[in-house]
Structure formats: C-alpha cells, structure tokens
Amino acid sequence: MLRIGKLGLSIAALWLKTPPTGGSTVTAGGGCVKTPVVAPNSHHTWLGFWQRVRPDHPRVTVHWRMATHCLLFMSHGYARGRWISRGREFFAEGRAGAVRFSVADGEQHTMIADSAASDMRFYTLLIPPSHLLDIAADEGVTLAERSGDFLWPDDAVLQSCISALASPHASDDSVSDLREDAAARRLVLRLAELTNGRPPEWKDDCSVFDSRTIEYLISHLDATLRIAPSLSDMARLVGLSPSHFAKKFRQTVGVSLHRCVVQRRLAASLELLKSDSAPLAHVAYDLGFASQSHFTRLFSEQTGMTPAKYQKQHKPTVG
C-alpha cells in the first residue's frame, strides 16, 4: 500500500503506474496532495490534480480522510463501484460530466471504482473549509452546514468553473488570475445554491452601471494595467460583492473584467508602438502581459499583424 502523505507522491503519478493483480490501492493521508493550482488569492491555495485510470486497470481503491472539501469532476469515461463512508456502503456511478462534492468531516472514506473499457479521467479539487467560508462570506451567501456527499450528473456551471480552474497558464499572467478568481467565486456561489437551495439576493439584478461609474472603473483599470486589480479590488470601489460586480460589469460593457483588461492593454499598446521605439519586451512588461510572446499572440489575433510590423509601419520618419 502506498501512502502519499509520507512519500510526497501525487495520486496522479501513482495511478499511472501498473497496479498489482486485482487492482491498485492508494491511501491519501489527511487529504494532502502535492499539486498546487497557483498562488496568491485564497483560491490559489486549493489543491487540484488530474487523475487517469487506464482500461487495463480492473479496479481502483482509494482511501482518504476528508480533512478538506473535495470536488471530483469526471471529464471522460464511465465508472461504477462503491462508496464507503461512516460505516455505510453506497452504490456509486459516474459518467463524463458528473461532479461529486464531499463535505469535509474528518472521517475516513473509501472509494472502490471499476472503469469502463475506455480511459477514465477526472479532476480532483481539494478546498480547505475555512477558504470556502471566506469566499462565501465575501459574496454574502451562506453554505449549508451539512455533511455527506452530493452528486450532480450534469451541472453546466460546475463543469465550466472546474474546467477554468484546471486549465494551466503562466504563473505571472494576472489576466488568467482574474479569470480563475471569477471561476472560483462562481463555483462557491453555485455550491451554496445547490446545497442550500438559495441563490444570492442579487442573482436577478439586470441593471447596469451608470456612465459616470463605468468611466471611473475604466479609468482605474487604465491606471493599473501593469498589475491588474483583482475582482475584489474592483468590487470594493463600488460597494458590491465580487461576483455581483462581475455580473454587473459584464452587463454594462459586454465582456468580462479579464477580457476588458486584455482589450485595454492592447489599446494602450497601439499608442505606445506608434509613439515609442521601445523594445517589444519592455512594452509587454509595462502593460502587464505575461511575456513578449504572449503579447505578440494576442496583438496578432486582434490586429492581424505582429507588434513589430505595426511598429515599423508607424515609425516616425525623419526629415
């Protein structure tokens, strides 16, 4: 039996090894897995990892103590088996698209799963209970004080949020951080709604910001392009919860906050390239792009030419 808590190995790595006859067994001590999602906002301390079970794995058994909330999202395949919790045994079944949410209870849980003929792949997200409560409080919603497991076979909101959090990106890409922050908050709101049955009070708000407010918000973005403000920072400027702000901002300008940041950075780059002969790497850095190549790709998609070509075409002539 392999214990990842002491060996410092990830479940993802273990499950790709050939199991012993009759299946493989993994013990996750304390719910700790060594694959961080990213870093500095609260959701960046959540632990996420992909797992894969190949067709030649007849059975997989996983033991872990539920010290954190756990979300399992099955992206491919089909599995059926047993879920053993608190001395009770349940039949478990999952298809592609299913999301299971297990509430942190400190108890040991066992999952015994058989995969179908094709590969079975799923993403696991471990969330410290205090972090989930912090985001819920920030958003003005209450999470149900219930233990146990919840299974949603095909919830499009959960699927979208988890997929966004599972997508890799450059660690210094602040726009991706904004996108992930919005996805994490939307995920918490959806969990609150599904487990409590009560959506946030502002869910049906279809209003938009007035022209003076949106001008103020855009001016603030333009002044902070190198290090884009967080969703929480922007929400505080107008006294809304982060997710309420995100919804109202999209309703007002037609795009999400992270997409708006990209658009404002590209607009600023057009002016810089016309009036300045600075190296492209400096332009990319000054405007907050993750790298020169990242800047070049986005600029080319928007204008149909590279920044270098655009700069050359608009280079001031002498005499």
C-alpha positions as CSV (number, residue, x, y, z in Angstrom):
1,M,0.0,0.0,0.0
2,L,1.3,3.4,-0.9
3,R,0.9,6.4,1.4
4,I,1.3,9.7,-0.4
5,G,1.3,11.7,2.8
6,K,4.8,10.3,3.8
7,L,6.3,9.7,0.4
8,G,5.3,13.1,-1.1
9,L,3.9,11.5,-4.3
10,S,0.8,12.6,-6.1
11,I,-2.2,10.3,-6.6
12,A,-2.0,11.2,-10.3
13,A,1.5,9.8,-10.6
14,L,0.6,6.7,-8.6
15,W,-2.4,5.8,-10.7
16,L,-0.5,5.8,-13.9
17,K,1.7,3.0,-12.7
18,T,0.8,-0.6,-13.4
19,P,-1.3,-1.8,-10.5
20,P,-0.8,-5.2,-8.8
21,T,-3.0,-8.1,-9.7
22,G,-6.6,-7.4,-8.7
23,G,-6.3,-3.6,-8.8
24,S,-4.5,-0.7,-7.1
25,T,-4.9,0.8,-3.6
26,V,-3.9,4.4,-2.7
27,T,-4.1,5.9,0.7
28,A,-4.3,9.7,1.0
29,G,-3.3,10.7,4.5
30,G,-5.0,13.9,5.6
31,G,-6.3,14.8,2.1
32,C,-2.9,16.3,1.1
33,V,-1.8,16.2,-2.5
34,K,1.3,17.9,-3.9
35,T,-0.1,19.8,-6.9
36,P,-0.9,23.4,-6.2
37,V,-3.2,25.3,-8.6
38,V,-1.4,28.6,-8.5
39,A,-0.6,31.3,-5.9
40,P,-1.7,34.4,-4.1
41,N,-5.5,34.7,-3.7
42,S,-7.4,32.5,-1.3
43,H,-8.5,30.0,-4.1
44,H,-4.9,29.7,-5.2
45,T,-4.2,27.6,-2.1
46,W,-6.7,25.0,-3.3
47,L,-5.0,21.8,-4.5
48,G,-6.0,20.4,-7.9
49,F,-4.8,17.5,-9.9
50,W,-5.8,15.3,-12.8
51,Q,-6.2,11.6,-12.4
52,R,-6.4,8.9,-15.1
53,V,-7.3,5.2,-14.9
54,R,-6.5,3.2,-18.0
55,P,-8.6,0.4,-19.4
56,D,-6.2,-2.3,-18.1
57,H,-6.8,-1.2,-14.5
58,P,-9.5,-3.6,-13.4
59,R,-10.2,-1.8,-10.1
60,V,-9.0,1.2,-8.2
61,T,-9.4,1.6,-4.5
62,V,-8.8,5.0,-2.8
63,H,-8.8,5.7,0.9
64,W,-8.6,9.2,2.4
65,R,-9.5,11.2,5.4
66,M,-11.8,14.0,4.5
67,A,-9.9,16.9,6.0
68,T,-10.8,19.2,3.2
69,H,-13.9,19.7,1.0
70,C,-13.4,17.6,-2.1
71,L,-14.8,18.1,-5.7
72,L,-14.4,15.3,-8.2
73,F,-15.2,16.2,-11.9
74,M,-15.2,13.3,-14.3
75,S,-14.2,14.6,-17.8
76,H,-14.0,11.3,-19.7
77,G,-15.3,7.7,-19.3
78,Y,-17.7,5.9,-17.0
79,A,-17.2,4.4,-13.6
80,R,-19.3,2.4,-11.2
81,G,-18.5,0.9,-7.8
82,R,-18.9,1.5,-4.1
83,W,-18.5,4.5,-1.7
84,I,-17.9,3.6,1.9
85,S,-18.4,6.3,4.5
86,R,-19.1,6.3,8.2
87,G,-19.6,2.5,8.2
88,R,-22.2,2.7,5.5
89,E,-21.8,1.5,1.9
90,F,-23.4,3.1,-1.1
91,F,-23.6,2.2,-4.8
92,A,-21.8,4.9,-6.8
93,E,-21.9,5.6,-10.5
94,G,-20.5,8.4,-12.6
95,R,-20.4,9.4,-16.3
96,A,-18.5,12.1,-18.1
97,G,-19.7,15.5,-16.8
98,A,-20.6,14.3,-13.3
99,V,-19.4,16.3,-10.3
100,R,-19.3,14.9,-6.8
101,F,-18.9,17.2,-3.8
102,S,-17.8,15.6,-0.5
103,V,-18.0,17.9,2.6
104,A,-15.0,17.9,5.0
105,D,-15.9,15.8,8.0
106,G,-12.6,14.4,9.3
107,E,-13.8,10.9,8.6
108,Q,-12.1,8.2,6.5
109,H,-13.8,7.5,3.2
110,T,-13.2,4.7,0.7
111,M,-14.0,4.6,-3.0
112,I,-13.8,1.3,-4.9
113,A,-14.3,2.0,-8.6
114,D,-14.3,-0.1,-11.8
115,S,-13.6,1.8,-15.0
116,A,-15.3,1.0,-18.3
117,A,-13.5,-0.1,-21.5
118,S,-12.2,3.4,-22.3
119,D,-9.9,5.7,-20.3
120,M,-11.4,7.3,-17.2
121,R,-10.2,10.8,-16.4
122,F,-11.2,13.1,-13.6
123,Y,-10.1,16.2,-11.9
124,T,-9.9,16.5,-8.1
125,L,-10.1,19.8,-6.3
126,L,-9.4,20.0,-2.5
127,I,-10.6,23.1,-0.7
128,P,-9.8,24.0,2.9
129,P,-13.1,24.5,4.8
130,S,-12.1,28.0,6.0
131,H,-11.3,29.2,2.5
132,L,-14.7,28.1,1.2
133,L,-16.4,30.0,4.1
134,D,-14.2,33.1,3.5
135,I,-15.3,33.4,-0.1
136,A,-18.9,32.7,0.7
137,A,-18.8,35.4,3.4
138,D,-17.2,37.8,0.9
139,E,-20.0,37.1,-1.6
140,G,-22.8,37.4,1.0
141,V,-24.0,33.8,0.8
142,T,-24.4,31.0,3.4
143,L,-23.2,27.5,2.9
144,A,-25.3,24.7,4.2
145,E,-23.9,23.2,7.4
146,R,-24.4,19.6,6.2
147,S,-22.1,16.7,6.0
148,G,-22.1,13.9,3.4
149,D,-21.8,13.7,-0.4
150,F,-23.6,15.4,-3.2
151,L,-23.7,14.2,-6.8
152,W,-24.7,16.4,-9.8
153,P,-24.7,14.4,-13.0
154,D,-24.6,17.3,-15.5
155,D,-24.4,20.7,-14.0
156,A,-23.0,23.1,-16.7
157,V,-22.0,25.8,-14.2
158,L,-19.9,23.5,-12.0
159,Q,-18.3,21.9,-15.2
160,S,-17.4,25.3,-16.5
161,C,-15.9,26.6,-13.3
162,I,-13.8,23.5,-12.6
163,S,-12.6,23.4,-16.2
164,A,-11.4,27.0,-15.9
165,L,-9.5,26.2,-12.6
166,A,-8.0,23.1,-14.1
167,S,-6.6,24.9,-17.2
168,P,-2.8,25.6,-17.0
169,H,-1.5,29.1,-17.5
170,A,1.6,31.2,-16.9
171,S,2.1,31.8,-13.2
172,D,2.6,35.6,-13.8
173,D,-0.4,36.1,-16.0
174,S,-2.6,38.4,-14.0
175,V,-5.5,38.2,-16.6
176,S,-5.6,34.4,-16.0
177,D,-5.6,35.1,-12.3
178,L,-8.7,37.3,-12.8
179,R,-10.4,34.6,-14.8
180,E,-9.6,31.9,-12.2
181,D,-10.8,34.2,-9.3
182,A,-14.1,34.7,-11.1
183,A,-14.5,31.0,-11.7
184,A,-13.7,30.1,-8.1
185,R,-16.2,32.6,-6.8
186,R,-18.8,31.4,-9.2
187,L,-18.1,27.8,-8.1
188,V,-18.7,28.7,-4.4
189,L,-21.9,30.5,-5.3
190,R,-23.2,27.5,-7.2
191,L,-22.3,25.1,-4.4
192,A,-24.2,27.4,-2.0
193,E,-27.2,27.4,-4.3
194,L,-27.2,23.6,-4.9
195,T,-26.7,22.7,-1.2
196,N,-28.9,25.4,0.3
197,G,-31.4,25.9,-2.4
198,R,-31.0,29.7,-2.1
199,P,-29.3,31.8,-4.8
200,P,-27.6,35.1,-3.8
201,E,-30.0,38.0,-3.4
202,W,-28.6,39.9,-6.4
203,K,-28.9,37.0,-8.9
204,D,-31.8,38.6,-10.7
205,D,-30.2,42.0,-10.8
206,C,-30.2,43.0,-14.5
207,S,-29.2,46.7,-14.0
208,V,-26.0,48.3,-15.4
209,F,-23.5,50.8,-14.1
210,D,-24.3,54.4,-15.0
211,S,-21.9,56.2,-17.4
212,R,-20.1,58.1,-14.7
213,T,-19.4,54.9,-12.7
214,I,-18.2,52.9,-15.7
215,E,-15.9,55.8,-16.7
216,Y,-14.4,55.8,-13.2
217,L,-13.9,52.0,-13.3
218,I,-12.3,52.0,-16.8
219,S,-10.0,54.9,-15.7
220,H,-8.9,52.9,-12.7
221,L,-8.1,49.9,-15.0
222,D,-6.1,52.1,-17.4
223,A,-4.1,53.4,-14.5
224,T,-3.2,49.9,-13.2
225,L,-2.6,47.9,-16.4
226,R,0.8,46.5,-15.4
227,I,-0.6,44.8,-12.4
228,A,-4.3,44.4,-13.0
229,P,-6.5,44.9,-9.9
230,S,-8.3,41.8,-8.5
231,L,-12.1,41.3,-8.8
232,S,-12.3,42.1,-5.1
233,D,-10.4,45.3,-5.5
234,M,-12.7,46.5,-8.3
235,A,-15.9,45.4,-6.4
236,R,-14.8,47.4,-3.4
237,L,-14.7,50.6,-5.5
238,V,-18.5,50.4,-6.0
239,G,-19.5,48.6,-2.8
240,L,-20.6,45.2,-4.3
241,S,-19.6,41.7,-3.7
242,P,-17.0,40.4,-6.2
243,S,-19.4,38.1,-8.2
244,H,-22.2,40.7,-8.2
245,F,-19.7,43.2,-9.6
246,A,-18.5,40.7,-12.2
247,K,-22.1,40.2,-13.4
248,K,-23.0,43.9,-13.5
249,F,-19.7,44.8,-15.2
250,R,-20.3,42.3,-18.0
251,Q,-23.9,43.5,-18.4
252,T,-22.6,47.1,-18.7
253,V,-19.6,46.7,-21.1
254,G,-20.5,43.4,-22.8
255,V,-17.3,41.5,-21.8
256,S,-15.9,40.1,-18.5
257,L,-13.4,42.0,-16.4
258,H,-10.4,39.9,-17.5
259,R,-11.4,40.3,-21.2
260,C,-11.7,44.1,-20.7
261,V,-8.2,44.2,-19.2
262,V,-6.8,42.5,-22.2
263,Q,-8.6,44.9,-24.5
264,R,-7.4,48.0,-22.6
265,R,-3.8,46.6,-22.6
266,L,-4.0,46.1,-26.4
267,A,-5.5,49.6,-26.9
268,A,-2.6,51.1,-24.9
269,S,0.0,49.1,-26.8
270,L,-1.2,50.6,-30.1
271,E,-0.5,54.1,-28.8
272,L,2.9,53.1,-27.4
273,L,4.0,51.4,-30.6
274,K,3.1,54.4,-32.7
275,S,4.9,56.9,-30.5
276,D,7.8,54.9,-28.9
277,S,10.6,52.8,-30.3
278,A,11.0,50.9,-27.0
279,P,11.8,47.1,-27.4
280,L,8.7,45.0,-27.6
281,A,9.7,43.1,-24.4
282,H,9.5,46.4,-22.5
283,V,6.1,47.3,-23.9
284,A,4.8,43.8,-22.9
285,Y,6.2,44.2,-19.4
286,D,4.9,47.8,-18.9
287,L,1.4,46.8,-19.9
288,G,1.3,43.6,-17.8
289,F,1.4,40.9,-20.4
290,A,2.8,37.6,-19.2
291,S,5.6,37.7,-21.8
292,Q,6.6,39.1,-25.1
293,S,5.3,36.0,-26.9
294,H,2.0,36.3,-25.1
295,F,1.7,39.9,-26.1
296,T,2.6,39.1,-29.7
297,R,0.0,36.4,-29.9
298,L,-2.8,38.5,-28.5
299,F,-1.8,41.5,-30.6
300,S,-1.7,39.5,-33.8
301,E,-5.1,37.9,-33.1
302,Q,-6.6,41.4,-32.6
303,T,-5.0,43.3,-35.4
304,G,-3.9,40.7,-38.0
305,M,-0.2,41.7,-37.8
306,T,2.6,41.4,-35.3
307,P,3.6,44.2,-33.0
308,A,6.9,44.5,-34.8
309,K,5.3,45.0,-38.1
310,Y,2.8,47.5,-36.7
311,Q,5.6,49.5,-35.0
312,K,7.6,49.5,-38.2
313,Q,4.7,50.8,-40.2
314,H,4.1,53.7,-37.8
315,K,7.7,54.5,-37.2
316,P,8.1,58.4,-37.4
317,T,10.0,59.5,-40.5
318,V,13.0,61.9,-40.1
319,G,13.1,65.0,-42.3
